[in-house]
Amino acid sequence: MKNYFNTIKYLQEILLIVSIIIMMVLPLLIVFYPNIITGDVTMNLYSVSHLFLFFVMLIRPLSDIFTNIKWLRPLVILRKGTGVISASIIVSFILAKLMIDTSGYISSLSTYKYWSFTNYALLAHLADISAVILIVTSNNLSKRILGSWWKKIQQLSYIYFYASVLYVYLSYHDINLLYILIIITSITYIASVRNKKRLIQNNISTDISAKVSLPKVEQVQIKRVRI
């Protein structure tokens, strides 16, 4: 198991390094070599981004459901690396837009057209902004600075997931994405129900243990109060 954890640790570092390389190289290719980053290549990059995002969304609920599978829980550690590499592809396209026309892109953020539902622009831009926030805050420094808010901000991964998947599905009619969305939503729901039941059972067990550990006099007093 120790070797398994070490492997996950090294894989995490590799994913983070690859993410940095992507954000350094991909925007330059988009801007200066548009003949390389064609429409098909762009779709393939989005597919890769989605694959890593699917892992992020699936691994925690699966580990919560199949608690007896010991090798599954450690994979939750990789949510950071896979999430960052997924977001790095999306952020690279945003960086390319900033390189081409910085003022134009920034000013467009305040326009109605940018946030309209025409051509599902709202979904695309919600995914973009979520990806930027997630990749900026996916580090230990942000975790220390944000404190309890850090986990709340990381919940943007759900907006990133649903907005990006729905945008690609509605725009390109890829039915497989819809199936994946339904599967992940179902598994997440099942995991949440099981976690609630587990929490209730733990609270009941704790309550019973506390009563058993009380002296008999205190137990009698508790019963009288309840009566």
C-alpha positions as CSV (number, residue, x, y, z in Angstrom):
1,M,0.0,0.0,0.0
2,K,2.9,2.3,0.7
3,N,4.2,1.9,-2.9
4,Y,0.7,2.5,-4.1
5,F,0.5,5.8,-2.3
6,N,3.9,6.8,-3.6
7,T,2.8,6.0,-7.1
8,I,-0.3,8.2,-6.7
9,K,1.9,11.0,-5.3
10,Y,4.3,10.9,-8.3
11,L,1.4,10.7,-10.7
12,Q,-0.1,13.8,-9.0
13,E,3.2,15.7,-9.5
14,I,3.3,14.7,-13.2
15,L,-0.2,15.8,-13.8
16,L,0.5,19.2,-12.3
17,I,3.7,19.6,-14.3
18,V,1.9,18.7,-17.5
19,S,-0.8,21.2,-16.6
20,I,1.8,24.0,-16.4
21,I,3.3,22.9,-19.7
22,I,-0.1,23.0,-21.4
23,M,-0.8,26.5,-20.2
24,M,2.6,27.6,-21.4
25,V,2.5,26.0,-24.9
26,L,-1.2,25.6,-25.9
27,P,-2.0,29.3,-26.0
28,L,1.0,30.0,-28.2
29,L,0.0,27.3,-30.6
30,I,-3.6,28.6,-30.8
31,V,-2.4,32.2,-31.5
32,F,0.6,31.6,-33.7
33,Y,-0.1,28.3,-35.3
34,P,-3.9,28.2,-35.9
35,N,-3.3,25.7,-38.7
36,I,-2.3,23.1,-36.1
37,I,-5.1,23.8,-33.6
38,T,-7.9,23.0,-36.1
39,G,-11.6,22.4,-35.2
40,D,-11.0,18.7,-34.9
41,V,-8.0,19.2,-32.6
42,T,-10.0,21.6,-30.5
43,M,-12.8,19.0,-30.1
44,N,-10.2,16.4,-29.1
45,L,-8.7,18.7,-26.5
46,Y,-12.2,19.3,-25.1
47,S,-12.7,15.6,-25.0
48,V,-9.5,15.1,-23.1
49,S,-10.5,17.9,-20.7
50,H,-13.9,16.1,-20.1
51,L,-12.2,12.8,-19.5
52,F,-10.2,14.2,-16.7
53,L,-13.2,16.1,-15.4
54,F,-15.3,12.9,-15.4
55,F,-12.6,11.3,-13.2
56,V,-12.8,14.2,-10.8
57,M,-16.6,13.9,-10.5
58,L,-16.7,10.1,-10.2
59,I,-13.9,9.1,-8.0
60,R,-15.2,10.5,-4.7
61,P,-18.8,9.3,-4.9
62,L,-17.5,5.9,-6.0
63,S,-15.1,5.7,-3.1
64,D,-18.0,6.7,-0.7
65,I,-20.2,3.9,-2.2
66,F,-17.6,1.1,-2.4
67,T,-16.0,1.7,1.0
68,N,-14.7,-1.9,1.1
69,I,-12.5,-1.4,-1.9
70,K,-9.2,-0.3,-0.3
71,W,-7.4,0.9,-3.4
72,L,-10.3,3.2,-4.5
73,R,-10.2,5.8,-1.7
74,P,-6.5,6.8,-2.2
75,L,-7.4,7.7,-5.8
76,V,-9.4,10.7,-4.4
77,I,-6.0,12.4,-4.0
78,L,-5.7,12.6,-7.8
79,R,-8.8,14.8,-8.0
80,K,-6.5,17.8,-7.7
81,G,-4.1,16.8,-10.5
82,T,-6.8,15.7,-12.9
83,G,-9.0,18.7,-12.1
84,V,-6.1,21.1,-12.8
85,I,-5.1,19.4,-16.0
86,S,-8.8,19.5,-17.2
87,A,-9.1,23.2,-16.3
88,S,-5.7,24.0,-17.9
89,I,-7.0,23.1,-21.3
90,I,-10.0,25.5,-20.9
91,V,-7.8,28.2,-19.4
92,S,-5.4,27.9,-22.3
93,F,-8.1,29.0,-24.8
94,I,-8.9,31.9,-22.5
95,L,-5.3,33.0,-22.4
96,A,-5.2,32.8,-26.2
97,K,-8.1,35.1,-26.4
98,L,-6.4,37.5,-24.0
99,M,-3.2,37.4,-26.1
100,I,-5.1,38.2,-29.3
101,D,-7.3,41.0,-27.9
102,T,-6.9,41.7,-24.2
103,S,-9.0,44.8,-24.0
104,G,-11.7,43.5,-26.3
105,Y,-12.1,40.2,-24.3
106,I,-12.1,42.0,-20.9
107,S,-14.7,44.6,-22.1
108,S,-16.9,41.8,-23.5
109,L,-17.3,40.5,-20.0
110,S,-19.7,43.4,-19.2
111,T,-21.9,42.9,-22.3
112,Y,-25.3,41.2,-22.4
113,K,-24.2,39.2,-25.4
114,Y,-21.4,37.5,-23.4
115,W,-23.9,36.3,-20.8
116,S,-26.8,35.5,-23.1
117,F,-28.1,32.0,-23.9
118,T,-27.6,32.6,-27.6
119,N,-25.6,29.7,-28.9
120,Y,-25.4,28.6,-25.3
121,A,-22.8,31.3,-24.5
122,L,-23.9,31.5,-20.9
123,L,-23.0,27.8,-20.3
124,A,-19.6,28.1,-22.0
125,H,-18.6,31.2,-20.1
126,L,-19.8,29.8,-16.7
127,A,-17.5,26.8,-17.4
128,D,-14.7,29.1,-18.4
129,I,-14.9,31.3,-15.3
130,S,-15.3,28.2,-13.0
131,A,-12.2,26.7,-14.6
132,V,-10.2,29.8,-14.0
133,I,-11.2,30.1,-10.3
134,L,-10.6,26.4,-9.7
135,I,-7.1,26.4,-11.2
136,V,-6.1,29.6,-9.4
137,T,-7.3,28.2,-6.0
138,S,-5.9,24.7,-6.5
139,N,-2.8,25.2,-4.3
140,N,-1.9,25.1,-0.7
141,L,-1.4,28.8,-0.4
142,S,-5.0,29.5,-1.5
143,K,-6.1,26.8,0.9
144,R,-4.4,28.6,3.8
145,I,-5.6,32.0,2.8
146,L,-9.3,31.1,2.1
147,G,-9.6,28.8,5.1
148,S,-13.2,27.4,5.4
149,W,-14.1,29.2,2.2
150,W,-11.7,27.0,0.2
151,K,-14.0,24.0,0.2
152,K,-17.0,26.1,-0.7
153,I,-15.1,27.6,-3.7
154,Q,-14.1,24.1,-4.8
155,Q,-17.8,23.3,-5.2
156,L,-17.5,25.3,-8.4
157,S,-16.4,22.0,-9.9
158,Y,-20.0,21.1,-10.2
159,I,-20.8,24.3,-12.2
160,Y,-17.7,23.6,-14.3
161,F,-18.8,20.0,-15.0
162,Y,-22.5,20.7,-15.7
163,A,-22.0,23.9,-17.7
164,S,-19.2,22.5,-19.9
165,V,-20.9,19.1,-20.6
166,L,-24.3,20.7,-21.3
167,Y,-22.6,23.3,-23.6
168,V,-20.8,20.7,-25.7
169,Y,-23.9,18.4,-25.8
170,L,-26.3,21.2,-26.8
171,S,-23.8,22.6,-29.3
172,Y,-22.5,19.4,-30.9
173,H,-25.3,16.9,-30.0
174,D,-22.9,14.3,-28.5
175,I,-25.4,11.9,-26.9
176,N,-22.6,10.2,-25.0
177,L,-22.0,13.3,-22.9
178,L,-25.7,13.2,-21.9
179,Y,-25.4,9.6,-20.8
180,I,-22.2,10.4,-18.8
181,L,-23.9,13.3,-17.2
182,I,-26.9,11.2,-16.1
183,I,-24.6,8.4,-14.8
184,I,-22.4,10.8,-12.8
185,T,-25.5,12.6,-11.4
186,S,-27.0,9.3,-10.3
187,I,-23.8,8.0,-8.7
188,T,-23.3,11.3,-6.9
189,Y,-26.9,11.1,-5.6
190,I,-26.5,7.5,-4.4
191,A,-23.3,8.5,-2.6
192,S,-24.9,11.4,-0.9
193,V,-27.8,9.2,0.4
194,R,-25.4,6.6,1.7
195,N,-23.2,9.3,3.4
196,K,-26.3,10.7,5.1
197,K,-27.3,7.3,6.3
198,R,-23.8,6.6,7.5
199,L,-23.7,9.9,9.4
200,I,-27.1,9.2,11.1
201,Q,-25.8,5.7,12.1
202,N,-22.6,7.2,13.5
203,N,-24.6,9.8,15.5
204,I,-26.8,7.1,16.9
205,S,-23.8,5.0,17.9
206,T,-22.1,7.9,19.5
207,D,-25.3,8.8,21.4
208,I,-25.6,5.2,22.7
209,S,-22.0,5.0,23.6
210,A,-22.3,8.3,25.6
211,K,-25.3,7.0,27.5
212,V,-23.6,3.7,28.3
213,S,-20.6,5.5,29.7
214,L,-22.7,7.8,32.0
215,P,-23.1,6.8,35.6
216,K,-26.5,5.3,36.5
217,V,-27.6,8.4,38.4
218,E,-27.0,10.6,35.4
219,Q,-28.8,8.1,33.1
220,V,-31.9,8.2,35.4
221,Q,-31.8,12.0,35.4
222,I,-31.7,12.0,31.5
223,K,-34.8,9.6,31.5
224,R,-36.7,11.9,33.9
225,V,-35.9,15.0,31.8
226,R,-37.2,13.2,28.6
227,I,-40.4,12.1,30.5
